[in-house]
Amino acid sequence: QVQVAESGGGSVHAGDSLRLSCDASGKSFSRYFMGWFRQGPGKEREFVAGIQFGGTNPYYIDYVKGRFIVSEESHKNTVYLQMNSLQSKLAAVYYCTIRGVTFSSIALRIDDYAYWGQGTKVTVSS
């Protein structure tokens, strides 16, 4: 059974950093695309960043480029999201998700992903 679990969320002040982790288990995820989504209060869930396990090119939505860094340790089935210079507008519940097929590429729609974690909340105070 596939399980996806995020950790690392919390409450920080504006300008602080956080590193989120996502641990996946239950099967091999070699060359699967892993995504990070965020959902702010009253807003739709949206793609933030992603990377392919064993791949080389991470992807970012424009407003987090230069601020967030996504990385992976494929041998551990773990993906990280390093979030720097956090601002209140970036506060949200962050979800880790995995596409359903190997050699999958970036996808921006929720429906393109098969496995989801429960989310980890990030609160930013000014």
N, C-alpha and C positions, 0 to 999 in steps of 0.2 A: 504494500500500500504506500503510495507516494505521500510524503509529508513535507510541508514547507513551513519553516518557522523563522520569523524575523525577531531580532533583538537589538537593543542598543538605543532605543528611543528614550526621551526624557524631557526635562524642562531645562532650558538654557536661557542665557541672556543674548540679546542681539550682539552679533560679532563673534560669538562662540562657535565651536565646532562640535560635531558629533559624528561617530562612525556607526552606521547600521550594519548588521550582519544578517545574512540569510543562509540558513542551513537546509539543504534538501536531502531527502533520504528515500529509500524504497526502490530505487533502480539506478542504472547508470544514466548520467545526463551529459555524456560526452557530445559536444557540438550542439547542444540545445541552447536556444537563446533564452537568457534570463533578463527579466525586466524589473525595473522599479517604477511603481506608480505612486501617486499621491492623491489624497482626497481631502480637501479643505472643508470646513463647515459649510454646509449648504451647497456644495459644489460637486461637479461630476469628477469621477476618478480619471486621472490623466497620466499619460506616460511622462516619465522624468528622465530616465537613463536606462541603459541596458548593455549587455555584453554576451557574447557567445562563449560557453564553456570551452576552453581550449582554443578560442579564437584570439584575435589580436586587436580588433578595432572596437572600442567602446562607442556608444552613441549617447547624445545628450539633447534634451530640448534646449532651445536657444537661451532661455533665461537662467539656466544653471551652468552653462559653459563657463569654464574658468573658476567656478565656485564648487562644483561637485566633482568627485572622481569615483568612477565605478571600477572595481577590480574583482578578480576571481582567483580562487585556488581550486582548480578542477579536481585535484586528487582528493580534496576534502568535500567536494560538492558545496562549496561555500562561496557566496558573492558578498561583496562589501560595497557600501555607499558612504564615502567620506564626504561630509557636508561641512563646508567652511563658510565663514562670514555669514552665519545665518541671520535672516531678517524675519520679522513677524509675518510677512507675506508668505514665507516658506513653511510656516507651521501647518501641520496636517497629520493625518494618519498615512504612513508610508507602507506600501504593500510590496512584497516580493512575489514574483510570478514567473512561471516557466511555460514556454510553448510546448505543444504536445508531440513534436516530431524532432528527430535529430537533423542536423544541418539546417536548422531553421534560422531565419534571418530576423532583422528588426521588424517589429510590428507595433503599431500605435493603438490599435483597438483592443478593448477588453476582451472581446469575443475571440481574439486570435490566441489567447492564452488558455492553457488547460488546467494548470495547478496554481493555487493561490495560498498565501499564508493569511494569518488572521490580522496582520497589520501591527505596526508599532507607532505609538503616538509621539509626535515631536511638537513641543510647545516652546515658543520663543517670546520672551518678554523684553520690552524695550526699556 
